[in-house]
């Protein structure tokens, strides 16, 4: 199950440049708790983020302009991860479902955030912190980042690089908090390293299809999958 989820998530991330934690976390959360799913996915997510930050060229310019977004994301990730450790894991199952639904409606919710374009520094604080909190608690930073990217009208390559930069620093922060709390056992590390190897193999192969695949159709089916997972997660929480 773990390997199948990892391969699927890495393929999505390689094709679209984003999506591994968004896909893998709820799938794993169906057979375990959210905290365990997040913990196992820290190392493979960091690996995929590193690969995608440098993909597409000109990444230095993207980082030079949008690095504050990642810094605020680190603060939010720290706070969110502390909550994830202190609060019972099952509490986060409906929150994860809500984060997915927020992502699916991010384009519509972007209406009313036109101030972001004229006040980008404030936008970075609000959406960087928001993304970090979501990432720390339920491993899903995308909703807040998608709204920011839409309002700033970022190009596709820049969007992928900035998103992965935020994911990278958020995951590193999350990993350090988990390590300090003693959650990284030998067994967890063995599983994580296996998923890292699978991710490194699958993601570059999927990247070769990034410019050839029909993204509109792919994203449509991806949305259907995410809706289904959010419904299942809420159902599991209600019935538990």
Phi and psi in degrees as GROMACS dihedral restraints (atoms count N, CA, C in turn):
[ dihedral_restraints ]
;  ai    aj    ak    al  type     phi  dphi    fc
    3     4     5     6     1   -58.2    20    10
    4     5     6     7     1   -45.8    20    10
    6     7     8     9     1   -65.7    20    10
    7     8     9    10     1   -41.2    20    10
    9    10    11    12     1   -62.5    20    10
   10    11    12    13     1   -46.1    20    10
   12    13    14    15     1   -60.7    20    10
   13    14    15    16     1   -44.1    20    10
   15    16    17    18     1   -63.8    20    10
   16    17    18    19     1   -45.2    20    10
   18    19    20    21     1   -62.4    20    10
   19    20    21    22     1   -44.7    20    10
   21    22    23    24     1   -63.7    20    10
   22    23    24    25     1   -47.2    20    10
   24    25    26    27     1   -62.9    20    10
   25    26    27    28     1   -41.8    20    10
   27    28    29    30     1   -66.3    20    10
   28    29    30    31     1   -35.4    20    10
   30    31    32    33     1   -65.8    20    10
   31    32    33    34     1   -42.2    20    10
   33    34    35    36     1   -63.2    20    10
   34    35    36    37     1   -46.2    20    10
   36    37    38    39     1   -63.8    20    10
   37    38    39    40     1   -40.9    20    10
   39    40    41    42     1   -66.1    20    10
   40    41    42    43     1   -36.6    20    10
   42    43    44    45     1   -75.1    20    10
   43    44    45    46     1   -44.7    20    10
   45    46    47    48     1   -99.8    20    10
   46    47    48    49     1   -14.7    20    10
   48    49    50    51     1    86.6    20    10
   49    50    51    52     1    -7.3    20    10
   51    52    53    54     1  -145.9    20    10
   52    53    54    55     1   168.2    20    10
   54    55    56    57     1   117.2    20    10
   55    56    57    58     1   -13.8    20    10
   57    58    59    60     1   -59.2    20    10
   58    59    60    61     1   -56.0    20    10
   60    61    62    63     1   -66.9    20    10
   61    62    63    64     1   -32.0    20    10
   63    64    65    66     1   -62.7    20    10
   64    65    66    67     1   -37.6    20    10
   66    67    68    69     1   -84.0    20    10
   67    68    69    70     1   -49.8    20    10
   69    70    71    72     1   -70.8    20    10
   70    71    72    73     1   -37.7    20    10
   72    73    74    75     1   -62.1    20    10
   73    74    75    76     1   -53.2    20    10
   75    76    77    78     1   -65.8    20    10
   76    77    78    79     1   -31.6    20    10
   78    79    80    81     1   -64.8    20    10
   79    80    81    82     1   -45.0    20    10
   81    82    83    84     1   -69.6    20    10
   82    83    84    85     1   -33.3    20    10
   84    85    86    87     1   -66.5    20    10
   85    86    87    88     1   -14.7    20    10
   87    88    89    90     1   -74.7    20    10
   88    89    90    91     1   -23.2    20    10
   90    91    92    93     1  -114.9    20    10
   91    92    93    94     1    -3.9    20    10
   93    94    95    96     1  -147.9    20    10
   94    95    96    97     1  -172.8    20    10
   96    97    98    99     1   -88.0    20    10
   97    98    99   100     1   164.0    20    10
   99   100   101   102     1   -61.9    20    10
  100   101   102   103     1   -40.8    20    10
  102   103   104   105     1   -60.2    20    10
  103   104   105   106     1   -45.3    20    10
  105   106   107   108     1   -64.8    20    10
  106   107   108   109     1   -41.3    20    10
  108   109   110   111     1   -61.0    20    10
  109   110   111   112     1   -45.5    20    10
  111   112   113   114     1   -62.6    20    10
  112   113   114   115     1   -44.4    20    10
  114   115   116   117     1   -60.4    20    10
  115   116   117   118     1   -47.3    20    10
  117   118   119   120     1   -63.8    20    10
  118   119   120   121     1   -30.2    20    10
  120   121   122   123     1   -90.9    20    10
  121   122   123   124     1    -1.7    20    10
  123   124   125   126     1   -58.3    20    10
  124   125   126   127     1   -55.6    20    10
  126   127   128   129     1   -66.1    20    10
  127   128   129   130     1   -47.2    20    10
  129   130   131   132     1   -62.8    20    10
  130   131   132   133     1   -33.1    20    10
  132   133   134   135     1   -66.3    20    10
  133   134   135   136     1   -44.2    20    10
  135   136   137   138     1   -58.0    20    10
  136   137   138   139     1   -43.3    20    10
  138   139   140   141     1   -60.8    20    10
  139   140   141   142     1   -47.7    20    10
  141   142   143   144     1   -65.5    20    10
  142   143   144   145     1   -35.8    20    10
  144   145   146   147     1   -63.6    20    10
  145   146   147   148     1   -43.9    20    10
  147   148   149   150     1   -58.9    20    10
  148   149   150   151     1   -44.6    20    10
  150   151   152   153     1   -61.9    20    10
  151   152   153   154     1   -41.6    20    10
  153   154   155   156     1   -82.3    20    10
  154   155   156   157     1   -21.6    20    10
  156   157   158   159     1   -62.8    20    10
  157   158   159   160     1   -42.0    20    10
  159   160   161   162     1   -88.3    20    10
  160   161   162   163     1    -9.5    20    10
  162   163   164   165     1   -71.3    20    10
  163   164   165   166     1   136.1    20    10
  165   166   167   168     1    97.9    20    10
  166   167   168   169     1   -10.4    20    10
  168   169   170   171     1    76.1    20    10
  169   170   171   172     1   163.5    20    10
  171   172   173   174     1    65.2    20    10
  172   173   174   175     1    20.2    20    10
  174   175   176   177     1   -67.9    20    10
  175   176   177   178     1   -27.6    20    10
  177   178   179   180     1   -61.4    20    10
  178   179   180   181     1   -39.7    20    10
  180   181   182   183     1   -66.8    20    10
  181   182   183   184     1   -40.4    20    10
  183   184   185   186     1   -63.7    20    10
  184   185   186   187     1   -43.7    20    10
  186   187   188   189     1   -66.5    20    10
  187   188   189   190     1   -40.8    20    10
  189   190   191   192     1   -60.5    20    10
  190   191   192   193     1   -31.7    20    10
  192   193   194   195     1   -88.9    20    10
  193   194   195   196     1   -35.9    20    10
  195   196   197   198     1  -115.4    20    10
  196   197   198   199     1    14.9    20    10
  198   199   200   201     1   -59.3    20    10
  199   200   201   202     1   -31.1    20    10
  201   202   203   204     1   -60.6    20    10
  202   203   204   205     1   -31.0    20    10
  204   205   206   207     1   -59.9    20    10
  205   206   207   208     1   -41.3    20    10
  207   208   209   210     1   -69.4    20    10
  208   209   210   211     1   -36.9    20    10
  210   211   212   213     1   -64.2    20    10
  211   212   213   214     1   -46.2    20    10
  213   214   215   216     1   -65.8    20    10
  214   215   216   217     1   -31.4    20    10
  216   217   218   219     1   -64.2    20    10
  217   218   219   220     1   -35.6    20    10
  219   220   221   222     1   -62.4    20    10
  220   221   222   223     1   -43.3    20    10
  222   223   224   225     1   -62.0    20    10
  223   224   225   226     1   -47.0    20    10
  225   226   227   228     1   -64.0    20    10
  226   227   228   229     1   -39.3    20    10
  228   229   230   231     1   -63.4    20    10
  229   230   231   232     1   -40.3    20    10
  231   232   233   234     1   -61.8    20    10
  232   233   234   235     1   -48.8    20    10
  234   235   236   237     1   -64.5    20    10
  235   236   237   238     1   -42.8    20    10
  237   238   239   240     1   -64.8    20    10
  238   239   240   241     1   -39.7    20    10
  240   241   242   243     1   -68.6    20    10
  241   242   243   244     1   -37.1    20    10
  243   244   245   246     1   -60.7    20    10
  244   245   246   247     1   -40.3    20    10
  246   247   248   249     1   -64.7    20    10
  247   248   249   250     1   -40.2    20    10
  249   250   251   252     1   -61.2    20    10
  250   251   252   253     1   -34.6    20    10
  252   253   254   255     1   -75.8    20    10
  253   254   255   256     1   -37.4    20    10
  255   256   257   258     1   -83.7    20    10
  256   257   258   259     1   -30.6    20    10
  258   259   260   261     1   -96.3    20    10
  259   260   261   262     1   143.9    20    10
  261   262   263   264     1   -52.4    20    10
  262   263   264   265     1   133.7    20    10
  264   265   266   267     1   -54.1    20    10
  265   266   267   268     1   -38.3    20    10
  267   268   269   270     1   -64.0    20    10
  268   269   270   271     1   -21.3    20    10
  270   271   272   273     1   -60.2    20    10
  271   272   273   274     1   -28.0    20    10
  273   274   275   276     1   -89.8    20    10
  274   275   276   277     1    -6.4    20    10
  276   277   278   279     1   -62.5    20    10
  277   278   279   280     1   -49.5    20    10
  279   280   281   282     1   -68.0    20    10
  280   281   282   283     1   -30.3    20    10
  282   283   284   285     1   -65.9    20    10
  283   284   285   286     1   -38.5    20    10
  285   286   287   288     1   -63.1    20    10
  286   287   288   289     1   -44.2    20    10
  288   289   290   291     1   -60.8    20    10
  289   290   291   292     1   -41.2    20    10
  291   292   293   294     1   -64.6    20    10
  292   293   294   295     1   -38.5    20    10
  294   295   296   297     1   -64.3    20    10
  295   296   297   298     1   -37.9    20    10
  297   298   299   300     1   -65.0    20    10
  298   299   300   301     1   -45.8    20    10
  300   301   302   303     1   -64.0    20    10
  301   302   303   304     1   -35.3    20    10
  303   304   305   306     1   -62.9    20    10
  304   305   306   307     1   -42.3    20    10
  306   307   308   309     1   -62.2    20    10
  307   308   309   310     1   -43.2    20    10
  309   310   311   312     1   -65.2    20    10
  310   311   312   313     1   -23.5    20    10
  312   313   314   315     1  -110.5    20    10
  313   314   315   316     1    14.9    20    10
  315   316   317   318     1   -59.7    20    10
  316   317   318   319     1   -38.6    20    10
  318   319   320   321     1   -62.9    20    10
  319   320   321   322     1   -39.6    20    10
  321   322   323   324     1   -73.2    20    10
  322   323   324   325     1   -38.4    20    10
  324   325   326   327     1   -71.6    20    10
  325   326   327   328     1   -17.3    20    10
  327   328   329   330     1   -63.6    20    10
  328   329   330   331     1   -24.0    20    10
  330   331   332   333     1   -62.7    20    10
  331   332   333   334     1   125.5    20    10
  333   334   335   336     1   106.6    20    10
  334   335   336   337     1    -5.4    20    10
  336   337   338   339     1  -109.2    20    10
  337   338   339   340     1    28.8    20    10
  339   340   341   342     1   -63.8    20    10
  340   341   342   343     1   -19.4    20    10
  342   343   344   345     1   -65.3    20    10
  343   344   345   346     1   -20.0    20    10
  345   346   347   348     1   -61.0    20    10
  346   347   348   349     1   -41.7    20    10
  348   349   350   351     1   -66.3    20    10
  349   350   351   352     1   -35.4    20    10
  351   352   353   354     1   -87.8    20    10
  352   353   354   355     1   -17.3    20    10
  354   355   356   357     1  -132.1    20    10
  355   356   357   358     1    66.5    20    10
  357   358   359   360     1   -61.9    20    10
  358   359   360   361     1   -32.1    20    10
  360   361   362   363     1   -66.3    20    10
  361   362   363   364     1   -42.9    20    10
  363   364   365   366     1   -66.2    20    10
  364   365   366   367     1   -38.7    20    10
  366   367   368   369     1   -59.7    20    10
  367   368   369   370     1   -40.1    20    10
  369   370   371   372     1   -64.6    20    10
  370   371   372   373     1   -37.3    20    10
  372   373   374   375     1   -65.7    20    10
  373   374   375   376     1   -50.8    20    10
  375   376   377   378     1   -64.5    20    10
  376   377   378   379     1   -51.4    20    10
  378   379   380   381     1   -82.4    20    10
  379   380   381   382     1   -26.4    20    10
  381   382   383   384     1   -66.7    20    10
  382   383   384   385     1   -47.4    20    10
  384   385   386   387     1   -64.5    20    10
  385   386   387   388     1   -42.5    20    10
  387   388   389   390     1   -62.1    20    10
  388   389   390   391     1   -43.5    20    10
  390   391   392   393     1   -64.1    20    10
  391   392   393   394     1   -41.2    20    10
  393   394   395   396     1   -64.0    20    10
  394   395   396   397     1   -42.2    20    10
  396   397   398   399     1   -61.8    20    10
  397   398   399   400     1   -46.3    20    10
  399   400   401   402     1   -62.3    20    10
  400   401   402   403     1   -43.1    20    10
  402   403   404   405     1   -63.9    20    10
  403   404   405   406     1   -40.7    20    10
  405   406   407   408     1   -68.2    20    10
  406   407   408   409     1   -36.8    20    10
  408   409   410   411     1   -85.0    20    10
  409   410   411   412     1   -43.3    20    10
  411   412   413   414     1  -131.3    20    10
  412   413   414   415     1    10.0    20    10
  414   415   416   417     1    68.9    20    10
  415   416   417   418     1    22.5    20    10
  417   418   419   420     1  -130.1    20    10
  418   419   420   421     1    98.5    20    10
  420   421   422   423     1   -92.1    20    10
  421   422   423   424     1   -15.3    20    10
  423   424   425   426     1   -57.9    20    10
  424   425   426   427     1   -41.9    20    10
  426   427   428   429     1   -51.4    20    10
  427   428   429   430     1   -52.1    20    10
  429   430   431   432     1   -66.2    20    10
  430   431   432   433     1   -39.8    20    10
  432   433   434   435     1   -68.5    20    10
  433   434   435   436     1   -35.7    20    10
  435   436   437   438     1   -63.6    20    10
  436   437   438   439     1   -44.2    20    10
  438   439   440   441     1   -61.8    20    10
  439   440   441   442     1   -42.9    20    10
  441   442   443   444     1   -60.7    20    10
  442   443   444   445     1   -47.1    20    10
  444   445   446   447     1   -63.6    20    10
  445   446   447   448     1   -39.9    20    10
  447   448   449   450     1   -65.1    20    10
  448   449   450   451     1   -44.0    20    10
  450   451   452   453     1   -70.6    20    10
  451   452   453   454     1   -32.0    20    10
  453   454   455   456     1   -85.4    20    10
  454   455   456   457     1    -7.8    20    10
  456   457   458   459     1    55.0    20    10
  457   458   459   460     1    48.8    20    10
  459   460   461   462     1   -71.8    20    10
  460   461   462   463     1   143.8    20    10
  462   463   464   465     1   -68.5    20    10
  463   464   465   466     1   159.9    20    10
  465   466   467   468     1   -58.1    20    10
  466   467   468   469     1   -49.1    20    10
  468   469   470   471     1   -63.2    20    10
  469   470   471   472     1   -44.1    20    10
  471   472   473   474     1   -63.3    20    10
  472   473   474   475     1   -41.6    20    10
  474   475   476   477     1   -58.0    20    10
  475   476   477   478     1   -48.1    20    10
  477   478   479   480     1   -61.8    20    10
  478   479   480   481     1   -43.8    20    10
  480   481   482   483     1   -66.4    20    10
  481   482   483   484     1   -43.6    20    10
  483   484   485   486     1   -67.2    20    10
  484   485   486   487     1   -43.7    20    10
  486   487   488   489     1   -58.4    20    10
  487   488   489   490     1   -48.6    20    10
  489   490   491   492     1   -68.5    20    10
  490   491   492   493     1   -29.7    20    10
  492   493   494   495     1   -63.4    20    10
  493   494   495   496     1   -45.0    20    10
  495   496   497   498     1   -64.9    20    10
  496   497   498   499     1   -43.2    20    10
  498   499   500   501     1   -59.7    20    10
  499   500   501   502     1   -43.0    20    10
  501   502   503   504     1   -60.7    20    10
  502   503   504   505     1   -53.8    20    10
  504   505   506   507     1   -68.5    20    10
  505   506   507   508     1   -33.9    20    10
  507   508   509   510     1   -64.3    20    10
  508   509   510   511     1   -43.4    20    10
  510   511   512   513     1   -68.1    20    10
  511   512   513   514     1   -40.0    20    10
  513   514   515   516     1   -61.9    20    10
  514   515   516   517     1   -41.5    20    10
  516   517   518   519     1   -63.8    20    10
  517   518   519   520     1   -45.9    20    10
  519   520   521   522     1   -60.3    20    10
  520   521   522   523     1   -42.9    20    10
  522   523   524   525     1   -61.6    20    10
  523   524   525   526     1   -41.4    20    10
  525   526   527   528     1   -64.5    20    10
  526   527   528   529     1   -41.1    20    10
  528   529   530   531     1   -64.4    20    10
  529   530   531   532     1   -44.0    20    10
  531   532   533   534     1   -61.3    20    10
  532   533   534   535     1   -41.1    20    10
  534   535   536   537     1   -64.3    20    10
  535   536   537   538     1   -45.1    20    10
  537   538   539   540     1   -63.7    20    10
  538   539   540   541     1   -31.1    20    10
  540   541   542   543     1   -84.1    20    10
  541   542   543   544     1    -3.7    20    10
  543   544   545   546     1    80.4    20    10
  544   545   546   547     1    22.8    20    10
  546   547   548   549     1   -85.5    20    10
  547   548   549   550     1   -18.6    20    10
  549   550   551   552     1   -84.3    20    10
  550   551   552   553     1    87.3    20    10
  552   553   554   555     1   -83.8    20    10
  553   554   555   556     1   169.6    20    10
  555   556   557   558     1   -60.5    20    10
  556   557   558   559     1   -39.5    20    10
  558   559   560   561     1   -64.7    20    10
  559   560   561   562     1   -42.4    20    10
  561   562   563   564     1   -63.4    20    10
  562   563   564   565     1   -42.7    20    10
  564   565   566   567     1   -63.7    20    10
  565   566   567   568     1   -39.2    20    10
  567   568   569   570     1   -61.4    20    10
  568   569   570   571     1   -46.0    20    10
  570   571   572   573     1   -64.5    20    10
  571   572   573   574     1   -44.1    20    10
  573   574   575   576     1   -62.8    20    10
  574   575   576   577     1   -42.1    20    10
  576   577   578   579     1   -65.7    20    10
  577   578   579   580     1   -36.1    20    10
  579   580   581   582     1   -62.2    20    10
  580   581   582   583     1   -43.1    20    10
  582   583   584   585     1   -68.5    20    10
  583   584   585   586     1   -32.0    20    10
  585   586   587   588     1   -61.8    20    10
  586   587   588   589     1   -46.0    20    10
  588   589   590   591     1   -60.7    20    10
  589   590   591   592     1   -46.0    20    10
  591   592   593   594     1   -61.9    20    10
  592   593   594   595     1   -41.4    20    10
  594   595   596   597     1   -63.4    20    10
  595   596   597   598     1   -43.1    20    10
  597   598   599   600     1   -64.4    20    10
  598   599   600   601     1   -31.9    20    10
  600   601   602   603     1   -77.3    20    10
  601   602   603   604     1   -45.7    20    10
  603   604   605   606     1   -78.1    20    10
  604   605   606   607     1   -44.6    20    10
  606   607   608   609     1   -59.3    20    10
  607   608   609   610     1   -48.2    20    10
  609   610   611   612     1   -60.6    20    10
  610   611   612   613     1   -35.3    20    10
  612   613   614   615     1   -63.6    20    10
  613   614   615   616     1   -42.3    20    10
  615   616   617   618     1   -68.4    20    10
  616   617   618   619     1   -31.1    20    10
  618   619   620   621     1   -59.5    20    10
  619   620   621   622     1   -30.7    20    10
  621   622   623   624     1   -65.8    20    10
  622   623   624   625     1   -17.7    20    10
  624   625   626   627     1   -98.2    20    10
  625   626   627   628     1    -1.5    20    10
  627   628   629   630     1   -57.6    20    10
  628   629   630   631     1   -37.2    20    10
  630   631   632   633     1   -96.8    20    10
  631   632   633   634     1    -0.7    20    10
  633   634   635   636     1  -112.5    20    10
  634   635   636   637     1   -21.8    20    10
  636   637   638   639     1   -77.8    20    10
  637   638   639   640     1   149.6    20    10
  639   640   641   642     1   -74.4    20    10
  640   641   642   643     1    95.1    20    10
  642   643   644   645     1   -65.2    20    10
  643   644   645   646     1   -34.8    20    10
  645   646   647   648     1   -60.3    20    10
  646   647   648   649     1   -47.6    20    10
  648   649   650   651     1   -67.4    20    10
  649   650   651   652     1   -41.4    20    10
  651   652   653   654     1   -62.3    20    10
  652   653   654   655     1   -44.8    20    10
  654   655   656   657     1   -67.2    20    10
  655   656   657   658     1   -32.5    20    10
  657   658   659   660     1   -63.9    20    10
  658   659   660   661     1   -46.5    20    10
  660   661   662   663     1   -67.9    20    10
  661   662   663   664     1   -33.7    20    10
  663   664   665   666     1   -63.3    20    10
  664   665   666   667     1   -40.9    20    10
  666   667   668   669     1   -62.7    20    10
  667   668   669   670     1   -42.4    20    10
  669   670   671   672     1   -60.3    20    10
  670   671   672   673     1   -41.8    20    10
  672   673   674   675     1   -63.6    20    10
  673   674   675   676     1   -43.6    20    10
  675   676   677   678     1   -66.4    20    10
  676   677   678   679     1   -38.7    20    10
  678   679   680   681     1   -61.0    20    10
  679   680   681   682     1   -45.3    20    10
  681   682   683   684     1   -60.2    20    10
  682   683   684   685     1   -42.7    20    10
  684   685   686   687     1   -66.3    20    10
  685   686   687   688     1   -39.7    20    10
  687   688   689   690     1   -64.3    20    10
  688   689   690   691     1   -39.4    20    10
  690   691   692   693     1   -63.4    20    10
  691   692   693   694     1   -44.9    20    10
  693   694   695   696     1   -62.4    20    10
  694   695   696   697     1   -42.3    20    10
  696   697   698   699     1   -62.8    20    10
  697   698   699   700     1   -43.2    20    10
  699   700   701   702     1   -65.2    20    10
  700   701   702   703     1   -41.6    20    10
  702   703   704   705     1   -60.8    20    10
  703   704   705   706     1   -42.2    20    10
  705   706   707   708     1   -63.4    20    10
  706   707   708   709     1   -38.6    20    10
  708   709   710   711     1   -67.1    20    10
  709   710   711   712     1   -42.7    20    10
  711   712   713   714     1   -64.6    20    10
  712   713   714   715     1   -40.2    20    10
  714   715   716   717     1   -83.5    20    10
  715   716   717   718     1   -14.4    20    10
